[in-house]
Each structure stands twice: as structure tokens, then as C-alpha cells.
Amino acid sequence: MSKINFHPDHSHLLAFATGEGQPGTNLMVSAHLDLCPMCREKVREIEAQQAHSEIEIAALDMMPGNYAAMLNSIMAKPLVADDVIGASYPKTIELDGRHFALPRTLQRYVHKTGNWSRLVGKLWQAPVDLGGVGSAHFIYMEKGGRVPEHTHRGSELTLVLDGEFSDGLNHYETGDMTFLDGRHQHTPMSDADEGCLVFSLVDKPLHFTSGLARLLNPFSHLFMK
Ligand SMILES: [Zn+2]
């Protein structure tokens, strides 16, 4: 298993554990947790601290009704990356006869994934309907494939599912997760023989910044949006 270098930061894990994060961000964090034992452990610690402080608060004011409310609130907490018990989803997605294993969190969206379409530059994308939570796609870069240089009007969350890619800022491997916004300008590309599959979530269209790709801007709502 490859080493994961890019993790959600503490504030994302805390927001996930307390259920206060944005739904799209929580989804990405949950998918990362499926791949990252280190962050799973951190979330467990945060949840243990949360439960402990709730018990302390309740113990100071131990009225029968409050005790019941406390138990209810603890019981209502979602388990990490929990799924509906017994539900079974496809465990992989397929592109051109290749099957890619998915983290458990993303398996439930396989049947909400549209057809692959081929874009410029050896790129493939398939839209994923998350039900109004930003714009999500599986994106596959063939070896040598690249996304034109762009920045972001909103945020771009990316989780590497298979293979590796670079973007001029860093090199990313399976399990790595990145949060980028308008401060970052990058050119994702893969030189790996096996290419690279990522799951990407953006809340606003990309803004292409260089050369001919700038001509794409009027259409950027069609491109990864
Ligand atoms: Zn992690």
C-alpha cells in the first residue's frame, strides 16, 4: 500500500466527527478515512473526547430528563464511515474493461454515476450525482494525460483512488486528499503507466489560466462541472 502524504487537516476531521462539516467535505473525509488508518485513529480520539466531555457536562446536571437526552445524543452520533447494515453496493467502477476498487463511502454512488466521456488531453470523466452537494466526478488521467492549468473560484477537493499524479505543486499517490481554492493554480497530470483515477468535488466551475485553455472558460461549466 502506498504511503499517504496528504490528509484532511484537524479542523476537517473535527467537523466530520461532530457532524458539523459541509456535506461534500464530510463525504470526501469519509472516503479518505476508508483508506487511511491514521486519520481513522484521529477521528476515534476526537469522538472519544467529545463523548467524554458530553458525559462530564451531563454529570454536572444529572436530571433524569437530561440524562436521557444525553444518551439520545450519544446514540444518535453516526459511526465513522458507517453504512446501512446489509446494504450492498458495487465495490468497483469500470472504465474500458478496467475495474477500480472504490472506498466503501463511494461504493454507494456507483449507481449514481453517469457514463464516461472522453475529454481533451487523455482525460476521462464520469459525473456523480451527490444530490445537490457540489459537482462530483470520477476523473481518469491516462499516462501523459493532463488537465489544463487552472485555478478555482470555489474549492476543489480531490481524493486519489488509484495510481498517482502530479500538479506542479506536489506529487500525489493513492489515498492522498487535497483541498485547493482560488489561491492555488495547478496543472494535474499523470505520468504513471497505470494512469490515475481520482474522485473530485468542486463547488464552482474551474477557471483556466493559460494559453489556449483560456478559451475553455466560457465552457468551463461543462468541463468538470
Ligand atoms: Zn489521513
Residues whose N, C-alpha, C, O or C-beta is under 5 A from the ligand:
A	BS01	ZN	H7 P8 C36 C39
